[in-house]
Structure formats: structure tokens, C-alpha cells
């Protein structure tokens, strides 16, 4: 058995019918040869044929000393017919139709009696395209790790006959042979906890300095909004792609970063959405922005979570798009400067301090209604491939990440780059945010406003 880290265990402990704790993606494939039905058959055959599984794809929670969530057990056999399924739309549909199927699949819990992942091939899209919705429990892997695993199944060669699957990949050439991942034994886990505990006082001192001298955003400084409410288990998803060149131009003209511009797009969209509902607070919204702590050599094979948490002032109280972008850029710069001064263990300690209110609300959901929210929304930017990618004779036309809304966090925005496109996936509580697709229109309007302001 392998011990589960405290961070990974939190995603298992906090899971309920209202809070499925898996991360997902919706990939859209455009067959090079234009034969969608044939590609769907070939793709399913490829997925269903590979019976070799990396240990991460065999894991499920086990009971240790009579207690769940302490350790993983590794299944010797995996029922691939259950984990890989094939679907078809009732009639040819576009992105909205396949996103609705993905939303229904994203709403259901993973079976803890089986390894915690699923893949669903969806055919019948207009233009002979094929969709692939996949999900994996957040206790097994974070968004960056999952993205790196998926990227290793792809190739930049459209004529390549190789078709890899994420659960059976060759060893990565990027992983350093002299830096193996430490096995999660009880002794190893104890050493990690002692190291984190020893770094906590210095991390707290740095946090105090940051908060006092640089006026970083504090947890619980966020205003309460219509998004910060208890949620149900059903989900709505919305997805759209934008040309990266548009965002790069705004970045170039303003001297900010790509992530700053994306956050400004999101801030403008949230401001417009709340104004539309006569619900915009006077105080600015606060976003939690996850930042990966994985080294470049980490290919995601080992799973687990390695994420730091930055809080960003979204400046939604400012009507001017340029001023909003400048405020966001300043907020992110200050937060990053603090993290650059920390060791990896100190960064984890400071992130734990930042996220402790969220962890409390996950474990005790009733507390979410008693205090101001620690932040209003999670906005994640996961780096993606810079060149067009292909799999099994089809181009990856889009890859929309789909993440986790929570009590008090009814909307989640996650995005990734895909060659020359920016693919944005939004997941929301179906009851609490029924018109989530309106955020896509507001994202476009927010980008247009930025372009009009800076050119």
C-alpha cells in the first residue's frame, strides 16, 4: 500500500454528491482524412485494446487500520470496458451539444471501488469531428500533471501512425534519471511533514512581511457575490476558443503577461455578468490563481498535487478596462515576488495558509455561509502545447479543461493554450448559475474592450 498525502487525501475526504472532486477535459478531434465515423471506430479500438496500466491508473482508496483515505491500493486488473465508453449524439451537433454531454458526465461521481478515472468517446459532431471527455480524481493528479500526461500521447506529426494512451506511456526522456520520485512510505511521509512544519515559521514571517509591506490580497477580503453560495451536484459547462494572437497583442501593447490579460478578460466578463444580474459588489472580486510547483522534468507520471495558491485582485470595481488590467498585473506581480523568495516546501506552507479557509469549508460546509468567502472564484491557466498536435490521424482542434466548483465557489474558469488558440472551459453549479454560457459572450466583449482601449 502507498500512503496518501494530506493534500491529496483532502480531495477524497471532502468529496460528496454535491462536490465531485475530479478534474476533466473535453478534447475535440478533427480527422485529417475527413472520415469522422472511421476515426471514431479506430480511436475506440485503440483505447480499448491497450491493457497495460501505469500504477496511477490502477489506484483506488483503501481502508487502513479501519480508516479510509489513508492509503492507496493498486488493482491487479482493470475493467477497461467500464473505464472507456463510446457515445453518439442523437443528431449532428456542434460544440454546445457535446459540451452538454460532458456536463452530464462531469456531474457524476467516480466509483471508489475502481481506479479513479474514466474516458468517454463522443461521436456524431458536425463536420465529422469527434469528442473525448476524460476525467480523473483530483486526489490522483492535478491539472498540470494531467495536461502533461495527455500531451505525451500526442505528436506534432500528422502522418504518424503511433497512437498512445495516457495509461500506458513510454518513459519520459525529460525526467532526470538521478532524481526519482520518493516512494510514499510512512517514514518518507513523516520526513515531508517534519520539513513542512519546520519551514512554517519562516513562511509565516514572510507572509506577514508580504501582507504588511506589499499589501498582498488577504483571504476573507473577498466580497460575497451570487457565486459564493452552496451548490448542488449537477453541472453546466461552457467552452470556447480564442486566437492567441489577439491576447498576445494586448500583452505586447501593455507590457503585461499573457496570464494578466486572461485574468483581465475574466474580470471584465465577471463584472459584466454581475452587472447584468444587478449584483456587482462595490469591493473588487478576488480570484485564487493556482501556480504549479512541478519542475519541468516532472512529466505527471507520479500523479499527486503540487500547486501553490496566489490571490489576485480582479479590480472588478474599476469600469476602465486598461486600469483593471494594470491593477491585476500589479497584484499578480506582488504575489509572484513573494513566492520567488521561498523554497518549494515554504511555498507549500504559505499556500496551505492561503487555502486553509477553503479546506475548512470543504470539511465543514456550513462554515461557508458564516464568513466572507476566502476568494470569489478559481481561475487556472494550464500551459499547453505550442504546436498543432495530432493523435491517431486527427488534429486536436481544441482541448477544454473542466475543473471543480465548490460550496461558496459556484463557478470555475480554467484555460489552456493549444497551438495558436486559447481554449477556455467554464464549469458551474447547474442550479446556481443556469446561464453560464453568457460568460463566454462577456469574455469576448471584455477582450474587445481591452483591444479598443490599448490600440
WOGIFEN-V112185 format. One record per run of one state. SS is the DSSP state (H for helix, E for strand, C for the rest). FROM is the first residue (numbers start at 1). TO is the last residue. If there is no record, write none. Layout:
# WOGIFEN-V112185
ss-><SS | SS>
from-><FROM | FROM>
to-><TO | TO>
This chain:
# WOGIFEN-V112185
ss-><C | E | C | H | C | E | C | E | C | E | C | H | C | H | E | C | E | C | H | E | C | H | C | E | H | C | E | C | E | C | H | C | E | C | E | C | E | C | H | C | E | H | C | H | C | E | C | E | C | E | C | H | C | H | C | H | C | E | C | E | C | E | C | E | C | E | C | E | C | E | C | H | C>
from-><1 | 2 | 4 | 6 | 14 | 16 | 17 | 19 | 20 | 22 | 32 | 36 | 50 | 55 | 59 | 65 | 67 | 75 | 80 | 84 | 94 | 95 | 107 | 117 | 126 | 129 | 130 | 138 | 141 | 142 | 143 | 152 | 155 | 156 | 165 | 166 | 168 | 169 | 186 | 214 | 235 | 244 | 255 | 258 | 277 | 286 | 293 | 304 | 305 | 307 | 314 | 321 | 341 | 344 | 364 | 365 | 370 | 377 | 383 | 390 | 392 | 394 | 403 | 406 | 407 | 409 | 410 | 411 | 419 | 421 | 430 | 438 | 455>
to-><1 | 3 | 5 | 13 | 15 | 16 | 18 | 19 | 21 | 31 | 35 | 49 | 54 | 58 | 64 | 66 | 74 | 79 | 83 | 93 | 94 | 106 | 116 | 125 | 128 | 129 | 137 | 140 | 141 | 142 | 151 | 154 | 155 | 164 | 165 | 167 | 168 | 185 | 213 | 234 | 243 | 254 | 257 | 276 | 285 | 292 | 303 | 304 | 306 | 313 | 320 | 340 | 343 | 363 | 364 | 369 | 376 | 382 | 389 | 391 | 393 | 402 | 405 | 406 | 408 | 409 | 410 | 418 | 420 | 429 | 437 | 454 | 455>
